[in-house]
Amino acid sequence: MPVSEEQAAWFADAFTKLVDNVDQAILGKKEVIRLVVTALLSEGHVLLEDYPGTGKTVLAKALANTIDGSNSRVQFTPDLLPSDVTGVTIYDQGKGVFEFHKGPIFASIVLADEINRASPKTQSALLEVMEEGVVTVDGVGHSVGAPFMVIATQNPVEQAGTYSLPEAQLDRFLMKTSLGYPDDATAVSLLMESSNRARATLVSPIIAAQSVASMSALTSDVFVDPSVMQYLQAIVTGTRTHKDVVLGVSMRGALALARTAKTWALSRGRGYVTPDDVRELAVPVLAHRIIVDPESEFAGVSAIDIVNRILVDVEPPAYRAA
């Protein structure tokens, strides 16, 4: 059933309130917050490549508080074991049974801090739960519930003692973005309130987890004209045939862009997707899925440059409302 104007207006209003609420803790970063909320409502995960001290933990806590959900933080280190993330089964002698003790992955919003510092074995422990929302321990599946979102971070500067995320894991992240440093005016505002070290506590719940699920379900009914899907596919194909690319965007990446474009359209109060929705999300959704040719990368070409070039080269269709 197509999304009605009333449903689109309700979604856009709720989306704006979510963003504004989180913005109380993360000042001056509404566009990044919009992307993260879009990922949450698209049932995806976010990778933040950012410098230390830019508010990544505050963002995760503020988002969890906003949706009245739980949050946890896992500090990834080289000696972290998969069971430290997922949980472990322990034998209870008193009861004579094995009991599963949940790990920190069982939360609404999970901050995986400096994920590239853990070994590949521990990183891979996240793959199943990020894709299916289920943790399997000793052959038994345990659902993490909904909503569920992983916000992973990695430091772009200090790479000593780190393990690069494999392509299969990067592909599991719906988006990759960064908070960056605040502008001068925002920095001064934060400095004036420097006595408040727990900014996430300023954020009160404004929506229940059940409502988040309802918003997510509504996005599947957003109308997409075939010409817009052809435009999206042309962009994805462009990443696979570009001369500076070794590995282009997978089908999972194309589906991710289609899914987020629907959420993005609804956040603007529309029940249909436009080419602009696709364009605005192409870089955060696609760029991290591209492997750039080493020689081109050495010459200064980045995945973001490639996506932006493709957006210039691929002509968008004329569109109409549903």
DATACOR-V730266 format. One record per backbone hydrogen bond with DSSP energy under -0.5 kcal/mol. NH is the residue of the N-H (numbers start at 1). CO is the residue of the C=O. If there is no record, write none. Layout:
[[NH,CO] [NH,CO]]
This chain:
[[3,221] [8,4] [9,5] [10,6] [11,7] [12,8] [13,9] [14,10] [15,11] [16,12] [17,13] [18,14] [19,15] [20,16] [21,17] [22,18] [23,19] [24,20] [24,21] [25,22] [26,22] [27,25] [29,26] [33,29] [34,30] [35,31] [36,32] [37,33] [38,34] [39,35] [40,36] [41,37] [42,38] [43,40] [44,39] [46,150] [47,175] [48,46] [48,152] [49,47] [49,177] [50,48] [50,154] [54,51] [59,55] [60,56] [61,57] [62,58] [63,59] [64,60] [65,61] [66,62] [67,63] [68,65] [69,64] [72,109] [74,111] [75,73] [76,74] [76,113] [80,77] [84,81] [85,81] [85,82] [86,82] [87,83] [88,101] [90,88] [90,99] [92,97] [93,91] [96,92] [97,92] [99,90] [101,88] [101,99] [102,100] [103,86] [104,84] [105,85] [106,103] [107,105] [109,70] [110,149] [111,72] [111,109] [112,110] [112,151] [113,74] [113,111] [115,112] [115,153] [117,114] [118,115] [123,119] [124,120] [125,121] [125,122] [126,123] [127,124] [128,124] [129,125] [130,126] [131,127] [132,128] [133,128] [133,129] [134,128] [135,142] [136,134] [137,135] [137,140] [140,137] [142,135] [144,133] [149,108] [151,110] [151,149] [152,46] [152,150] [153,112] [154,48] [156,154] [159,157] [162,159] [163,116] [169,166] [170,166] [171,167] [172,169] [173,169] [173,170] [174,45] [174,172] [175,45] [176,284] [177,47] [187,183] [188,184] [189,185] [190,186] [191,187] [192,188] [193,189] [194,191] [196,193] [197,195] [199,197] [201,198] [202,199] [203,200] [204,202] [206,66] [207,66] [211,208] [212,208] [213,209] [214,210] [215,211] [216,212] [217,213] [218,214] [219,215] [219,216] [220,216] [220,217] [221,218] [222,219] [223,271] [228,225] [229,225] [230,226] [231,227] [232,228] [233,229] [234,230] [235,231] [236,232] [237,233] [238,234] [239,235] [239,236] [240,236] [240,237] [241,237] [242,238] [245,242] [246,291] [247,291] [254,250] [255,251] [256,252] [257,253] [258,254] [259,255] [260,256] [261,257] [262,258] [263,259] [264,260] [265,261] [266,262] [267,263] [268,264] [268,265] [269,266] [270,265] [273,223] [277,274] [278,274] [279,275] [280,276] [281,277] [282,278] [282,279] [283,279] [285,281] [286,282] [287,282] [287,283] [289,286] [290,287] [291,247] [292,290] [293,244] [297,293] [298,294] [299,295] [300,297] [301,296] [306,302] [307,303] [308,304] [309,305] [310,306] [311,307] [312,308] [313,309] [314,310] [315,313]]
